[in-house]
């Protein structure tokens, strides 16, 4: 497992009974996590001092219970980047801290490439990977189907002092966008994607990861440059293990290019136990 252990503004203090106790800057939050199926026999005393707790609803969704008045949003930093954090109605905060290991990986690959790098970041959310790639010197196309997320990413770029970097901010359905890029002949040296398990496109198009990912990866193969640098696929879907993703990469990208695939879990360190909570899997394609 690759563990996101270089944070200073984010801490996973404890993990017990289906919940995370997290510190986001100066704010302590409790959020549900279905993978936490254990109970810590020596829980952190900070559980009772959380600033807000997210409660799931039996009918779907949920809501925040605030123990004290919090700002609508606040900022945290990572490796020279600045992100706006804001509790949303779906338990999220606008940032997945475990993804920092992938930001670091992409940064290293781009900086060591010794040539211009053009990156496509799809399902790009609020732009963590986009900003990391742009800061490393890449030209980036940031794509998400939700305008609010793209606007959030733009704001993060501004907060990080990266507004002048060559980033295209696009609101579109990923499959439709890929189809147009194939026809236009646009090509990318790196592709990053973090697709949801379920979702809808800009016009209500239905997405189910297991049903769509093979055809989607075939389309990704068509927009890779002649000398690609990397492809990174991240998944939170429990049925899409790291080994399944590695096999998928070989049966799509590997049919056109000579590749090496590294696939493994990513996770977050838990301060109270010294262990790590898994937070998804990533497959990385390296080109030989």
N, C-alpha and C positions, 0 to 999 in steps of 0.2 A: 504494500500500500504506500502510495505517495501522500505524505501528510503536510498540510498547509500550516507550517509551524513558525513562519516568519512574521506573523502579525504582531503589531504592538497596540493598535486601536481596536482590535477585536479579541475577545477571549471566550472560549467555551469552558465555563467554570465547572459545570457538573452536568451529568446526563443520567436520568433515572426515571423509571415508571412512565415511559413514553414522552418525556419532556426534556428539553434543553434549557439550561440556565446560562444565558449569554450576556456578555458585556459588550455593548456597542458604543465605544467612546466612553462617555460618562453615564450612559443609560443601561440599566439592567433589565432584560426581557426574559420571559418564560414562554417558550413556544413548543407546540407538539412535534414529535418526530416518531413515526410509526416503527422505525428500526430499533428504537430503544426499548427492548422487550425485557430488560433487567431492572433490578432495584439496587441502588447503591446502599449498602448497610451503614455506611458512614457519610450521610449526605452533607453537603456544604451548608453552613449556617446562613449563607446568603440567599437561600431559597425564599425565606420569609421577608427579604428586603428588596424584592424585585419591584421595579417601577411600573411594570405593566405585565399582564398575563393574557395570553390568547386562549380563548375557550372555543372549542369546536361545537357546532350545533348538530343535533341529531338529524336535522333536515338538510344538512349540507352547509358549507361555509362556516362562519363563526364570527366572533367579535372580540375586541380588546377590552379588558378591565384595567383601568388606569388607577394605580395606587397613589400617584401624585400627578400634577399637571406637567405634561411634557411639551416641548416645542413641537410644532407640526413636522419639522424635519431638522436634522443636524448633520454635520459632516464628519467623516473619518478618513484616515489616510492609509495608503499602503505603497511603499517603494516609490515615493514621489508622486503618486496619483492621489486625487481627492475625490471622494464619492459622497453624494447626498444619500442619507439613510432616512427612511420614512416608513413607519408601520402601515401596512395596507390591510384591507378587509379580508385578504386571503392568507393571513399570517406572515406573509413575506415582508421584507424590509427594503427591497430594491437591490440586494446584493447577496450573492452566494459565496461566502468567504472561502470555502474549500477550493473554489476555482482559482485561487491565487497560485496554486502549483502549476496550473496550465498557463496562466499569464506569464509566470517566470520561464516556463519552458519555451513558449513562443518568443519571448524577448531574447533568450539566448540564441535560438535558431536564426532569428532575423539579424541580430548583431554579428553573428559569425558567418553569415552567408557570403559576405564580400561582394554583393551585387544588389541592385534594386529589387525589392520584394513587393508584390502586389497581393494583398490578402482579402479574401471574402469571408466575412463573419456573419453567419445566418442564425436566426432565432437569437439575435444578439442582445436582447434584453436591454439593460441600462449601460452596456458598453464597457464592462471591465476588460475583456479581451481586446476590444477595439482600441481602447486607450493604451493598453500595454504595447500593442503592436505599433501604434502610431508613435509612441514615445521612443520605441526602439528604432524607428526610421522607416517603417513600412508605409506604403500607400494602402488605405483600407476602405472597403465598401461595407458599411454597417447596415444590416437588413433585419427588420422586424415587422410583423404584421400589425402591431399595435402602435399607433401614433404616440400615445402617452409615454411608452417605453423609449421610443426614439428621441422624443423631446427630453426625457430624463437623461439619456445618454449624451445629448448635446450639452446639457447643463453640467454633467460631470466633466466633459471635455473642457468647458469654460473654467470650472473650478480647478482643474488640473493644469491650466495654462496651455492647453493644446488646441485651442480654437483655430489656430492658423495652420494646423497640420492637414495634409491631404486626405480628408475623410469624406466619403459620400454617405449622407444620411438618408436612407430609403425606407419608406413604409410600403410594404408589398407582401403578397403571398410568396413564400420561398420557391415553391414549385413553378409557379408562373414566371417568376423572375429568372430562374435558371433556364427555362425554355427560351426566353428572350435573349439571354446572354449567349446561349448556344448559337442562335440564329445570327446574332450580331457579331459573333466571332471574338467576344471578349474572353480573356483568359486570366487565370490566377495562379500564382506560385504557392500560395497557402490557402487552405480552407479550414475554417473553424465552424463547428455546428453543435448546438446544444438543444436538440429538438424536444418538445414536450411529449409526454405519453399520449395525451389527447389535446386537440386544439382545433381552432377554426381560423381560416384565412381572412383576408380583408373583406371578402364577399360571402363569408359563411362557409367556405370550403371545409369539409371535415377532414381532420388528420388523426389517424391512429398509428402510432409508431410502428408496431409490428407489421401492419398491413402495407405501409408506405415506404419504409426505410430502404428496401432493396432497390426499387425503381428510382428513389431519390438519389441513392449513392451512384447509380448508373449515370444519372444526369450530372452529378458532381464530376465524374470522370471526364465528361465532355467539356468541362470548362477549365480543366487543368492545363497549365502551360506545357511547353515542350520539355522543360527542365523544372519540374515542381520541387518545392522544398519540403512541405509537410501537409498532412491532412489530419485534423483532430476531431474526433467524434466523442461527445460526452453524453451519458445517459443516466437518468435516475430510475428508469423502468426496471423493476426487479427481474422481469423475464428476459431482459436483454443484458446478459452477463458480459463481462469483459472478453471471455473466450468466444462468445457468439459474435461480438462486434469484430474481433480479430478475423474470424472466419469470413464474415461479411465483407471485410475490406479486401481479403484475398480473392473473393469471388467477384468483385466489382473492379476496384482500382488495380488489383493484382493481375487482372486479365489483360491489361494494357501496358502496365509499367512493371519494372522490377522493383519490388518493395520489401521492406522489413517492417513488421508490425509489432509494437509493444502495447500490451493491454493489461490494465491493472486497476484496482480500486483506488479512489482518492478519499481522503478523510480529514478529520479535524482532531487535534489533540485535546484531551479532557484534563483540566488541571487537577481535579480532585483525585483522580485515579492513576494518572500517568498513561492511560490507554488511549485509543483513538476510535472515534465513531466513524463508521463508513458513511460516505455521502455521495455515492454514485460510482460509476466506472468510466474510464476513458481509454479509448484506443487511439494510438498515434501511429500514423503511417510515415515512415522515412523512405526516401527514394534513393536507390543505389545506381 
